[in-house]
């Protein structure tokens, strides 16, 4: 490998030190674009960053993708590379994902041991589920006829040097929804007059948490909570 582990570690620490929230990844995007251009890749900057690397005369195009955004979490660790941005932290591994993809870009740019085109996709705002659609709306797939897109997610606890995969679905998708409770204030001496949203909210949370564990009592006979 042309890029050293020490260099990759330094890249990851740099990303971790300066995390940015979704759609605010200004400095992160700038660092990524600069790195890719230095390795000879064509770079397109939009809501995300796209690097293009061509080799040979092959017509096939594949995509390799990583996410860039951090989480609104205060880091409490005391590492030399801990977050310098109060209330923002790479707590989901996106610093590592970006580093791995940049390492892959440098390795492939050095060897050019393929026939076709590789599109390196650096996506913003993964945590809120908005970045992928933003890049699609910007024309990612119409500009680049990608046949397959590959990504990897780190998983602490897996033995170093090992990858885990399977046929079919691996990760669950998310659906965002909002529950609004309307209450009515009252005096502690007359609780029956008010409507206590804290009590109702607690009941809802408890019920939602028990859907899976109490699944046999919550679904009709012959149905399943988990399909596939």
C-alpha positions in Angstrom: 0.0 0.0 0.0 1.3 3.4 -0.9 -0.3 5.4 1.9 1.0 4.5 5.4 -1.1 3.7 8.4 0.5 6.6 10.2 -0.7 9.0 7.5 -4.2 7.5 7.6 -4.2 7.8 11.4 -3.2 11.4 11.1 -6.0 12.1 8.6 -8.6 10.5 10.9 -7.4 12.5 13.9 -7.6 15.7 11.9 -11.2 15.0 10.9 -12.0 14.0 14.5 -10.4 17.2 15.9 -12.6 19.5 13.7 -16.1 17.9 13.4 -18.9 19.6 11.6 -22.7 19.0 11.7 -24.8 18.0 8.7 -24.8 20.5 5.8 -22.2 22.5 7.7 -19.2 20.4 6.6 -17.4 23.4 5.0 -13.9 22.8 6.3 -14.3 19.0 6.0 -15.3 19.3 2.3 -12.4 21.6 1.7 -9.9 19.2 3.2 -11.3 16.3 1.2 -11.3 18.2 -2.1 -7.7 19.3 -1.6 -6.6 15.8 -0.8 -8.3 14.3 -3.9 -6.9 17.0 -6.3 -3.4 16.4 -4.9 -3.7 12.7 -5.9 -4.7 13.7 -9.5 -8.5 13.1 -9.2 -11.1 15.3 -10.9 -13.2 16.9 -8.1 -16.8 18.2 -8.2 -18.0 20.1 -5.2 -21.6 20.6 -4.4 -23.6 19.7 -1.3 -21.1 16.9 -1.0 -17.8 16.2 -2.7 -17.3 13.8 -5.6 -13.9 12.6 -6.8 -13.6 11.0 -10.3 -10.8 8.6 -11.2 -10.6 6.9 -14.6 -8.3 4.2 -15.8 -8.2 2.3 -19.2 -11.0 2.3 -21.7 -13.6 0.5 -19.6 -17.1 1.9 -19.6 -18.2 0.5 -16.2 -18.5 3.0 -13.4 -18.8 2.1 -9.7 -19.2 4.3 -6.6 -17.4 4.2 -3.3 -19.2 6.3 -0.6 -18.5 7.7 2.9 -20.4 10.1 5.1 -18.9 13.3 6.5 -21.1 14.8 9.3 -20.7 14.6 13.0 -23.2 14.4 15.9 -24.3 17.1 18.3 -22.6 15.5 21.2 -20.1 16.9 23.7 -16.9 14.9 23.7 -15.5 14.1 27.1 -12.4 12.1 26.2 -9.0 13.6 26.8 -7.2 12.4 23.6 -4.8 14.7 21.9 -7.2 14.7 18.9 -10.4 15.2 20.9 -13.0 17.5 19.3 -12.2 21.2 19.5 -15.7 22.2 18.6 -17.9 22.4 21.7 -21.0 20.2 21.5 -20.0 18.5 18.2 -18.2 15.1 18.0 -17.5 12.3 15.5 -19.2 9.7 17.6 -20.5 7.5 14.8 -17.2 6.8 13.0 -17.6 9.1 10.0 -14.1 10.4 10.6 -12.9 6.9 10.0 -15.2 6.4 7.0 -13.7 9.5 5.3 -10.2 8.4 6.0 -10.7 4.9 4.6 -12.2 6.3 1.4 -9.4 8.8 1.0 -6.9 5.9 1.5 -8.7 3.9 -1.2 -8.6 6.9 -3.5 -4.8 7.3 -3.1 -4.2 3.6 -3.5 -6.2 3.4 -6.7 -4.8 6.6 -8.1 -1.3 5.2 -7.6 -1.9 1.8 -9.0 -4.6 2.4 -11.6 -5.1 -1.3 -11.4 -8.7 -1.3 -12.9 -10.4 -0.6 -16.2 -13.2 1.9 -15.9 -14.2 4.7 -13.6 -14.4 5.0 -9.8 -16.6 7.7 -8.3 -15.6 8.6 -4.7 -18.8 10.0 -3.0 -18.4 12.0 0.2 -22.0 12.6 1.5 -23.1 15.3 3.9 -25.8 15.0 6.5 -26.2 11.3 6.9 -27.2 11.5 10.6 -30.5 13.3 9.8 -31.1 11.3 6.6 -31.0 14.3 4.3 -27.7 14.2 2.6 -28.2 11.3 0.2 -31.4 12.8 -1.2 -29.6 16.2 -1.6 -26.9 14.7 -3.7 -29.4 12.8 -5.8 -31.5 15.9 -6.3 -28.2 17.6 -7.4 -27.9 15.1 -10.2 -25.3 12.6 -8.8 -26.7 9.6 -10.7 -27.6 11.6 -13.9 -24.1 13.0 -14.1 -22.3 9.8 -13.3 -23.9 6.5 -14.6 -22.9 4.4 -11.6 -23.8 0.8 -11.8 -23.1 -0.1 -8.1 -22.3 1.9 -5.0 -20.3 0.3 -2.1 -19.8 1.5 1.4 -18.4 0.2 4.7 -19.2 1.0 8.3 -16.8 0.5 11.1 -17.8 -1.8 13.9 -15.8 -1.6 17.2 -15.2 -5.1 18.6 -14.5 -6.8 15.3 -11.1 -8.4 15.0 -8.6 -6.2 13.1 -8.3 -7.1 9.5 -11.7 -8.7 9.2 -14.8 -7.6 7.2 -18.4 -8.7 7.8 -21.1 -8.9 5.2 -24.1 -10.9 4.1 -26.6 -11.3 1.3 -29.6 -9.1 1.5 -30.2 -6.2 3.9 -27.6 -5.4 6.5 -28.7 -2.1 8.1 -32.1 -0.9 9.0 -33.5 2.3 7.5 -35.1 4.9 9.7 -38.4 6.7 9.6 -38.7 10.0 11.3 -42.0 11.1 12.9 -43.1 13.5 15.6 -45.6 13.0 18.3 -47.2 16.2 19.8 -48.9 16.1 23.1 -51.2 19.0 24.2 -51.6 19.4 27.9 -53.2 21.8 30.3 -51.5 23.3 33.3 -53.0 23.0 36.8 -52.3 23.3 40.5 -50.7 20.5 42.4 -53.7 20.5 44.8 -56.1 19.8 41.9 -54.3 17.4 39.5 -57.6 16.1 38.1 -58.2 19.6 36.5 -55.0 19.5 34.4 -53.7 17.3 31.7 -50.2 16.0 32.5 -48.2 15.6 29.3 -45.2 14.2 31.2 -47.2 11.3 32.4 -48.7 10.6 28.9 -45.3 10.9 27.3 -43.8 8.5 29.7 -46.5 6.0 28.9 -45.9 6.4 25.2 -42.1 5.9 25.5 -42.6 2.8 27.7 -45.1 1.3 25.2 -42.9 1.9 22.2 -40.0 0.3 24.0 -42.0 -2.8 24.7 -43.3 -3.4 21.1 -40.7 -5.9 20.3 -40.4 -7.6 23.7 -44.2 -7.9 23.9 -44.5 -8.7 20.2 -46.6 -11.8 20.7 -49.3 -9.7 22.4 -49.1 -6.8 19.9 -49.5 -8.5 16.5 -52.3 -10.6 15.0 -51.8 -14.4 14.7 -50.0 -15.3 11.5 -48.2 -11.9 11.2 -44.7 -11.0 12.0 -42.9 -8.0 13.4 -39.8 -8.6 11.2 -40.1 -9.4 7.5 -37.5 -10.8 5.2 
